[in-house]
Every structure is written in structure tokens, then in C-alpha cells.
Amino acid sequence: MFYKYHIAFMVMEITLSGILISFERTFLHDKNIIGYLVYLRY
């Protein structure tokens, strides 16, 4: 019983960290695009 909960918790942690990493990557990518557009404008 406890073992099953442990596996579920690990899976949840991995998915949450994956979502955070992907969100961080897209956010940084958007920031880079914005910076590039500003650089092109001036």
C-alpha cells in the first residue's frame, strides 16, 4: 500500500518538474524573442 503511494508521488513529482521546466523554457524563449525584436527595432 505504502509502496504504491510512493510510486504515485514520484510520478507526480516528475510530471510537475517536467511541466515547470517546459514552462520555464518557453518563458525564457519568449523573453529572448522579445529581446530580439527590441534589438531589431533600435
PEGILIN-V119660 format. One record per residue. N is the residue number from 1. SS is DSSP state (H for helix, E for strand, L for the rest). PHI is phi in whole degrees, -180 to 180 (999 if undefined). OMEGA is omega in whole degrees, 0 to 359 (* if undefined). Layout:
# PEGILIN-V119660
n = (N	N)
ss = (SS	SS)
phi = (PHI	PHI)
omega = (OMEGA	OMEGA)
This chain:
# PEGILIN-V119660
n = (1	2	3	4	5	6	7	8	9	10	11	12	13	14	15	16	17	18	19	20	21	22	23	24	25	26	27	28	29	30	31	32	33	34	35	36	37	38	39	40	41	42)
ss = (L	H	H	H	H	H	H	H	H	H	H	H	H	H	H	H	H	H	H	H	H	H	H	H	H	H	H	H	H	H	H	H	H	H	H	H	H	H	H	H	H	L)
phi = (999	-64	-63	-61	-62	-63	-63	-61	-64	-62	-62	-61	-62	-63	-65	-63	-65	-64	-63	-62	-64	-65	-63	-62	-62	-65	-64	-65	-62	-61	-62	-64	-64	-62	-61	-67	-64	-64	-63	-67	-66	-97)
omega = (180	181	179	179	181	180	181	180	179	180	180	180	181	181	179	180	178	179	180	181	181	179	179	181	181	180	179	179	178	179	179	180	180	179	180	179	178	179	179	184	184	*)
